[in-house]
Amino acid sequence: MELSALEGVTFGPHPMRVCKEKVNEFLLATGGDAERWVGFAPPGYLASALFVVAPDLLSKLDGYSVIHGEQTFRWLRPLAVEQDLLVSGAVTRIRERGGSYFVSFELTISDGSDEVAGGTSLFLVSQSAQGLVGGSDTPIEDPNDRGNPGPSQLSASRSDLVKYAAATRDWNPIHWDHDTAVSAGLEGVVVHGLLQAAWALDFAAADISRNRPFESARIRFRNPLYPGLPVTLASEEADGKVSVVIAAGDTQFLTAQIVLSGQ
């Protein structure tokens, strides 16, 4: 089908329960603080909500290469454990450039009457690798090696990527199948952008005790991160906002602009 025909298509609503077991599975897969997030899900758990409905869209894109380019999240209320929610999605805009498509996908999470959280995903979609993924000067590490991350560093092995995919249902094959990743213009499987987003959000929320630490976040995936490469997280806070950068040397993999919530 023509991708342009997807503009305006809606998916869901699908039910989602924020159950304790799935939250703990997410925390284990992302390295989150299980003692901190007991009665409420961590901010990055919105990735799990996204993949309640995103597979509906991805099924329409079967045969295309799909890369996650940017993500925004908004939190109107914290996600309480054992809460029942409804998740909907909508393709709001499709732009074509040079044979590649930029697909905007709106996520809405509600309790049946009021919106609880949401966000917008920007997916880069193409039938060929050309022009889809920018180059990176970052060396590829042994895909089964976690490297030797220091106390201020994080890394993910290929095994970690499978655990994260199982926790969130983000089974895009570029994160586990080498041939699919190469066909998308990558040099091999890559770390989920939303796994890195969970790292960044946890890092920014480390000293915040509120159940809803953020109002919103805009996350950009700058370069593909390959398994086994240790990365450093750095943040800067000013005027109620936090900027987070995930990088290795001069190469940035993720940047996030996060708006802090009030009490």
LOFIGU-218318 format. One record per residue (C-alpha): residue number from 0; residue in one letter; x, y, z. Coordinates in steps of 0.02 Angstrom, whole numbers, always signed. Layout:
N
<atom seq="NUM" type="a" east="X" north="Y" up="Z"/>
...
//
This chain:
263
<atom seq="0" type="m" east="+0" north="+0" up="+0"/>
<atom seq="1" type="e" east="+52" north="+180" up="-23"/>
<atom seq="2" type="l" east="+121" north="+247" up="+140"/>
<atom seq="3" type="s" east="+31" north="+412" up="+115"/>
<atom seq="4" type="a" east="-134" north="+317" up="+136"/>
<atom seq="5" type="l" east="-90" north="+287" up="+319"/>
<atom seq="6" type="e" east="-104" north="+470" up="+364"/>
<atom seq="7" type="g" east="-253" north="+492" up="+479"/>
<atom seq="8" type="v" east="-268" north="+305" up="+520"/>
<atom seq="9" type="t" east="-302" north="+267" up="+703"/>
<atom seq="10" type="f" east="-268" north="+112" up="+807"/>
<atom seq="11" type="g" east="-346" north="+53" up="+969"/>
<atom seq="12" type="p" east="-393" north="+88" up="+1101"/>
<atom seq="13" type="h" east="-311" north="-66" up="+1176"/>
<atom seq="14" type="p" east="-317" north="-110" up="+1360"/>
<atom seq="15" type="m" east="-158" north="-101" up="+1464"/>
<atom seq="16" type="r" east="-135" north="-146" up="+1645"/>
<atom seq="17" type="v" east="+15" north="-72" up="+1736"/>
<atom seq="18" type="c" east="+46" north="-233" up="+1830"/>
<atom seq="19" type="k" east="+183" north="-251" up="+1959"/>
<atom seq="20" type="e" east="+266" north="-397" up="+1869"/>
<atom seq="21" type="k" east="+285" north="-301" up="+1705"/>
<atom seq="22" type="v" east="+350" north="-146" up="+1793"/>
<atom seq="23" type="n" east="+480" north="-251" up="+1883"/>
<atom seq="24" type="e" east="+526" north="-335" up="+1719"/>
<atom seq="25" type="f" east="+551" north="-163" up="+1641"/>
<atom seq="26" type="l" east="+656" north="-104" up="+1788"/>
<atom seq="27" type="l" east="+766" north="-259" up="+1776"/>
<atom seq="28" type="a" east="+789" north="-236" up="+1588"/>
<atom seq="29" type="t" east="+833" north="-51" up="+1602"/>
<atom seq="30" type="g" east="+932" north="-51" up="+1764"/>
<atom seq="31" type="g" east="+800" north="+53" up="+1853"/>
<atom seq="32" type="d" east="+786" north="+70" up="+2042"/>
<atom seq="33" type="a" east="+662" north="-61" up="+2101"/>
<atom seq="34" type="e" east="+661" north="+13" up="+2277"/>
<atom seq="35" type="r" east="+619" north="+186" up="+2209"/>
<atom seq="36" type="w" east="+478" north="+131" up="+2093"/>
<atom seq="37" type="v" east="+361" north="+24" up="+2197"/>
<atom seq="38" type="g" east="+186" north="+97" up="+2187"/>
<atom seq="39" type="f" east="+214" north="+188" up="+2022"/>
<atom seq="40" type="a" east="+298" north="+150" up="+1856"/>
<atom seq="41" type="p" east="+457" north="+246" up="+1810"/>
<atom seq="42" type="p" east="+442" north="+382" up="+1677"/>
<atom seq="43" type="g" east="+523" north="+274" up="+1542"/>
<atom seq="44" type="y" east="+384" north="+146" up="+1560"/>
<atom seq="45" type="l" east="+287" north="+245" up="+1431"/>
<atom seq="46" type="a" east="+390" north="+146" up="+1305"/>
<atom seq="47" type="s" east="+292" north="-9" up="+1357"/>
<atom seq="48" type="a" east="+130" north="+86" up="+1328"/>
<atom seq="49" type="l" east="+191" north="+141" up="+1157"/>
<atom seq="50" type="f" east="+217" north="-40" up="+1107"/>
<atom seq="51" type="v" east="+42" north="-88" up="+1157"/>
<atom seq="52" type="v" east="-15" north="+2" up="+1000"/>
<atom seq="53" type="a" east="+141" north="+28" up="+892"/>
<atom seq="54" type="p" east="+138" north="-152" up="+826"/>
<atom seq="55" type="d" east="-25" north="-106" up="+738"/>
<atom seq="56" type="l" east="+69" north="+26" up="+640"/>
<atom seq="57" type="l" east="+224" north="-82" up="+612"/>
<atom seq="58" type="s" east="+117" north="-220" up="+538"/>
<atom seq="59" type="k" east="+64" north="-95" up="+404"/>
<atom seq="60" type="l" east="+249" north="-60" up="+371"/>
<atom seq="61" type="d" east="+297" north="-242" up="+343"/>
<atom seq="62" type="g" east="+434" north="-249" up="+212"/>
<atom seq="63" type="y" east="+500" north="-76" up="+254"/>
<atom seq="64" type="s" east="+650" north="-29" up="+360"/>
<atom seq="65" type="v" east="+593" north="+69" up="+513"/>
<atom seq="66" type="i" east="+708" north="+177" up="+619"/>
<atom seq="67" type="h" east="+653" north="+275" up="+773"/>
<atom seq="68" type="g" east="+717" north="+452" up="+749"/>
<atom seq="69" type="e" east="+637" north="+554" up="+888"/>
<atom seq="70" type="q" east="+518" north="+532" up="+1033"/>
<atom seq="71" type="t" east="+420" north="+650" up="+1144"/>
<atom seq="72" type="f" east="+330" north="+601" up="+1304"/>
<atom seq="73" type="r" east="+208" north="+694" up="+1415"/>
<atom seq="74" type="w" east="+154" north="+644" up="+1589"/>
<atom seq="75" type="l" east="-9" north="+717" up="+1655"/>
<atom seq="76" type="r" east="-18" north="+595" up="+1801"/>
<atom seq="77" type="p" east="+96" north="+458" up="+1866"/>
<atom seq="78" type="l" east="+60" north="+280" up="+1809"/>
<atom seq="79" type="a" east="+2" north="+188" up="+1964"/>
<atom seq="80" type="v" east="+42" north="+3" up="+1980"/>
<atom seq="81" type="e" east="-111" north="-108" up="+1952"/>
<atom seq="82" type="q" east="-199" north="+32" up="+1857"/>
<atom seq="83" type="d" east="-304" north="-11" up="+1705"/>
<atom seq="84" type="l" east="-277" north="+105" up="+1555"/>
<atom seq="85" type="l" east="-324" north="+122" up="+1372"/>
<atom seq="86" type="v" east="-192" north="+153" up="+1239"/>
<atom seq="87" type="s" east="-228" north="+229" up="+1068"/>
<atom seq="88" type="g" east="-120" north="+280" up="+921"/>
<atom seq="89" type="a" east="-141" north="+385" up="+765"/>
<atom seq="90" type="v" east="-35" north="+423" up="+612"/>
<atom seq="91" type="t" east="-42" north="+613" up="+611"/>
<atom seq="92" type="r" east="+76" north="+657" up="+469"/>
<atom seq="93" type="i" east="+180" north="+575" up="+332"/>
<atom seq="94" type="r" east="+315" north="+668" up="+238"/>
<atom seq="95" type="e" east="+418" north="+600" up="+93"/>
<atom seq="96" type="r" east="+596" north="+652" up="+54"/>
<atom seq="97" type="g" east="+715" north="+568" up="-66"/>
<atom seq="98" type="g" east="+624" north="+402" up="-63"/>
<atom seq="99" type="s" east="+615" north="+396" up="+127"/>
<atom seq="100" type="y" east="+463" north="+436" up="+233"/>
<atom seq="101" type="f" east="+447" north="+525" up="+399"/>
<atom seq="102" type="v" east="+297" north="+454" up="+492"/>
<atom seq="103" type="s" east="+229" north="+547" up="+645"/>
<atom seq="104" type="f" east="+133" north="+436" up="+766"/>
<atom seq="105" type="e" east="+32" north="+506" up="+911"/>
<atom seq="106" type="l" east="+15" north="+403" up="+1072"/>
<atom seq="107" type="t" east="-127" north="+434" up="+1195"/>
<atom seq="108" type="i" east="-147" north="+345" up="+1362"/>
<atom seq="109" type="s" east="-307" north="+370" up="+1461"/>
<atom seq="110" type="d" east="-400" north="+298" up="+1609"/>
<atom seq="111" type="g" east="-558" north="+288" up="+1504"/>
<atom seq="112" type="s" east="-610" north="+467" up="+1533"/>
<atom seq="113" type="d" east="-456" north="+577" up="+1554"/>
<atom seq="114" type="e" east="-285" north="+574" up="+1473"/>
<atom seq="115" type="v" east="-148" north="+511" up="+1588"/>
<atom seq="116" type="a" east="+4" north="+520" up="+1473"/>
<atom seq="117" type="g" east="+54" north="+519" up="+1291"/>
<atom seq="118" type="g" east="+185" north="+565" up="+1165"/>
<atom seq="119" type="t" east="+237" north="+574" up="+983"/>
<atom seq="120" type="s" east="+354" north="+459" up="+888"/>
<atom seq="121" type="l" east="+445" north="+504" up="+729"/>
<atom seq="122" type="f" east="+488" north="+350" up="+625"/>
<atom seq="123" type="l" east="+602" north="+352" up="+473"/>
<atom seq="124" type="v" east="+536" north="+226" up="+348"/>
<atom seq="125" type="s" east="+617" north="+166" up="+187"/>
<atom seq="126" type="q" east="+625" north="+18" up="+70"/>
<atom seq="127" type="s" east="+813" north="+42" up="+49"/>
<atom seq="128" type="a" east="+957" north="+84" up="+164"/>
<atom seq="129" type="q" east="+1013" north="+234" up="+63"/>
<atom seq="130" type="g" east="+982" north="+397" up="+154"/>
<atom seq="131" type="l" east="+899" north="+315" up="+302"/>
<atom seq="132" type="v" east="+1037" north="+307" up="+431"/>
<atom seq="133" type="g" east="+1177" north="+430" up="+453"/>
<atom seq="134" type="g" east="+1354" north="+370" up="+473"/>
<atom seq="135" type="s" east="+1443" north="+354" up="+638"/>
<atom seq="136" type="d" east="+1627" north="+360" up="+678"/>
<atom seq="137" type="t" east="+1600" north="+253" up="+832"/>
<atom seq="138" type="p" east="+1686" north="+83" up="+826"/>
<atom seq="139" type="i" east="+1580" north="-73" up="+843"/>
<atom seq="140" type="e" east="+1623" north="-177" up="+995"/>
<atom seq="141" type="d" east="+1606" north="-364" up="+1017"/>
<atom seq="142" type="p" east="+1416" north="-384" up="+1011"/>
<atom seq="143" type="n" east="+1416" north="-508" up="+1155"/>
<atom seq="144" type="d" east="+1530" north="-404" up="+1266"/>
<atom seq="145" type="r" east="+1467" north="-276" up="+1390"/>
<atom seq="146" type="g" east="+1634" north="-187" up="+1384"/>
<atom seq="147" type="n" east="+1706" north="-122" up="+1547"/>
<atom seq="148" type="p" east="+1590" north="+19" up="+1599"/>
<atom seq="149" type="g" east="+1647" north="+124" up="+1745"/>
<atom seq="150" type="p" east="+1534" north="+190" up="+1883"/>
<atom seq="151" type="s" east="+1470" north="+335" up="+1775"/>
<atom seq="152" type="q" east="+1446" north="+229" up="+1620"/>
<atom seq="153" type="l" east="+1316" north="+110" up="+1549"/>
<atom seq="154" type="s" east="+1318" north="-18" up="+1410"/>
<atom seq="155" type="a" east="+1203" north="-153" up="+1341"/>
<atom seq="156" type="s" east="+1243" north="-326" up="+1275"/>
<atom seq="157" type="r" east="+1142" north="-416" up="+1142"/>
<atom seq="158" type="s" east="+1067" north="-519" up="+1281"/>
<atom seq="159" type="d" east="+1011" north="-357" up="+1365"/>
<atom seq="160" type="l" east="+924" north="-304" up="+1205"/>
<atom seq="161" type="v" east="+822" north="-464" up="+1203"/>
<atom seq="162" type="k" east="+774" north="-437" up="+1386"/>
<atom seq="163" type="y" east="+719" north="-260" up="+1347"/>
<atom seq="164" type="a" east="+620" north="-316" up="+1195"/>
<atom seq="165" type="a" east="+531" north="-447" up="+1300"/>
<atom seq="166" type="a" east="+491" north="-319" up="+1435"/>
<atom seq="167" type="t" east="+418" north="-190" up="+1314"/>
<atom seq="168" type="r" east="+367" north="-292" up="+1159"/>
<atom seq="169" type="d" east="+483" north="-183" up="+1054"/>
<atom seq="170" type="w" east="+532" north="-325" up="+937"/>
<atom seq="171" type="n" east="+592" north="-218" up="+791"/>
<atom seq="172" type="p" east="+716" north="-342" up="+711"/>
<atom seq="173" type="i" east="+854" north="-211" up="+693"/>
<atom seq="174" type="h" east="+884" north="-241" up="+879"/>
<atom seq="175" type="w" east="+911" north="-429" up="+866"/>
<atom seq="176" type="d" east="+933" north="-485" up="+684"/>
<atom seq="177" type="h" east="+1098" north="-440" up="+601"/>
<atom seq="178" type="d" east="+1039" north="-455" up="+421"/>
<atom seq="179" type="t" east="+887" north="-344" up="+449"/>
<atom seq="180" type="a" east="+996" north="-213" up="+534"/>
<atom seq="181" type="v" east="+1119" north="-214" up="+389"/>
<atom seq="182" type="s" east="+978" north="-197" up="+263"/>
<atom seq="183" type="a" east="+924" north="-40" up="+357"/>
<atom seq="184" type="g" east="+1095" north="+38" up="+329"/>
<atom seq="185" type="l" east="+1169" north="-9" up="+498"/>
<atom seq="186" type="e" east="+1328" north="-105" up="+532"/>
<atom seq="187" type="g" east="+1240" north="-229" up="+644"/>
<atom seq="188" type="v" east="+1105" north="-238" up="+778"/>
<atom seq="189" type="v" east="+1085" north="-80" up="+880"/>
<atom seq="190" type="v" east="+1029" north="-36" up="+1055"/>
<atom seq="191" type="h" east="+847" north="+18" up="+1068"/>
<atom seq="192" type="g" east="+829" north="+206" up="+1069"/>
<atom seq="193" type="l" east="+696" north="+191" up="+1203"/>
<atom seq="194" type="l" east="+812" north="+87" up="+1313"/>
<atom seq="195" type="q" east="+933" north="+233" up="+1306"/>
<atom seq="196" type="a" east="+786" north="+349" up="+1341"/>
<atom seq="197" type="a" east="+749" north="+250" up="+1499"/>
<atom seq="198" type="w" east="+930" north="+272" up="+1553"/>
<atom seq="199" type="a" east="+919" north="+460" up="+1523"/>
<atom seq="200" type="l" east="+753" north="+480" up="+1614"/>
<atom seq="201" type="d" east="+812" north="+378" up="+1763"/>
<atom seq="202" type="f" east="+971" north="+482" up="+1768"/>
<atom seq="203" type="a" east="+872" north="+645" up="+1769"/>
<atom seq="204" type="a" east="+750" north="+581" up="+1902"/>
<atom seq="205" type="a" east="+883" north="+509" up="+2019"/>
<atom seq="206" type="d" east="+866" north="+646" up="+2150"/>
<atom seq="207" type="i" east="+680" north="+680" up="+2127"/>
<atom seq="208" type="s" east="+560" north="+592" up="+2246"/>
<atom seq="209" type="r" east="+398" north="+644" up="+2159"/>
<atom seq="210" type="n" east="+296" north="+506" up="+2077"/>
<atom seq="211" type="r" east="+280" north="+617" up="+1923"/>
<atom seq="212" type="p" east="+454" north="+694" up="+1909"/>
<atom seq="213" type="f" east="+428" north="+764" up="+1734"/>
<atom seq="214" type="e" east="+297" north="+856" up="+1633"/>
<atom seq="215" type="s" east="+371" north="+817" up="+1464"/>
<atom seq="216" type="a" east="+527" north="+761" up="+1371"/>
<atom seq="217" type="r" east="+592" north="+777" up="+1195"/>
<atom seq="218" type="i" east="+717" north="+641" up="+1150"/>
<atom seq="219" type="r" east="+822" north="+634" up="+993"/>
<atom seq="220" type="f" east="+917" north="+481" up="+936"/>
<atom seq="221" type="r" east="+1076" north="+552" up="+859"/>
<atom seq="222" type="n" east="+1180" north="+401" up="+808"/>
<atom seq="223" type="p" east="+1159" north="+212" up="+815"/>
<atom seq="224" type="l" east="+1231" north="+137" up="+974"/>
<atom seq="225" type="y" east="+1303" north="-37" up="+955"/>
<atom seq="226" type="p" east="+1303" north="-169" up="+1092"/>
<atom seq="227" type="g" east="+1451" north="-177" up="+1209"/>
<atom seq="228" type="l" east="+1504" north="+4" up="+1192"/>
<atom seq="229" type="p" east="+1509" north="+96" up="+1361"/>
<atom seq="230" type="v" east="+1427" north="+267" up="+1357"/>
<atom seq="231" type="t" east="+1431" north="+412" up="+1479"/>
<atom seq="232" type="l" east="+1279" north="+508" up="+1540"/>
<atom seq="233" type="a" east="+1291" north="+693" up="+1579"/>
<atom seq="234" type="s" east="+1156" north="+816" up="+1632"/>
<atom seq="235" type="e" east="+1132" north="+1001" up="+1660"/>
<atom seq="236" type="e" east="+985" north="+1081" up="+1751"/>
<atom seq="237" type="a" east="+923" north="+1260" up="+1730"/>
<atom seq="238" type="d" east="+756" north="+1351" up="+1742"/>
<atom seq="239" type="g" east="+654" north="+1196" up="+1782"/>
<atom seq="240" type="k" east="+727" north="+1095" up="+1638"/>
<atom seq="241" type="v" east="+857" north="+958" up="+1627"/>
<atom seq="242" type="s" east="+965" north="+920" up="+1475"/>
<atom seq="243" type="v" east="+1038" north="+745" up="+1464"/>
<atom seq="244" type="v" east="+1168" north="+684" up="+1340"/>
<atom seq="245" type="i" east="+1221" north="+503" up="+1312"/>
<atom seq="246" type="a" east="+1389" north="+498" up="+1224"/>
<atom seq="247" type="a" east="+1553" north="+408" up="+1198"/>
<atom seq="248" type="g" east="+1694" north="+530" up="+1168"/>
<atom seq="249" type="d" east="+1635" north="+659" up="+1042"/>
<atom seq="250" type="t" east="+1494" north="+550" up="+975"/>
<atom seq="251" type="q" east="+1320" north="+584" up="+1043"/>
<atom seq="252" type="f" east="+1192" north="+445" up="+1037"/>
<atom seq="253" type="l" east="+1047" north="+528" up="+1126"/>
<atom seq="254" type="t" east="+1001" north="+702" up="+1184"/>
<atom seq="255" type="a" east="+850" north="+741" up="+1292"/>
<atom seq="256" type="q" east="+766" north="+902" up="+1344"/>
<atom seq="257" type="i" east="+659" north="+867" up="+1498"/>
<atom seq="258" type="v" east="+536" north="+984" up="+1584"/>
<atom seq="259" type="l" east="+523" north="+954" up="+1772"/>
<atom seq="260" type="s" east="+352" north="+943" up="+1854"/>
<atom seq="261" type="g" east="+290" north="+1045" up="+2001"/>
<atom seq="262" type="q" east="+247" north="+967" up="+2168"/>
//
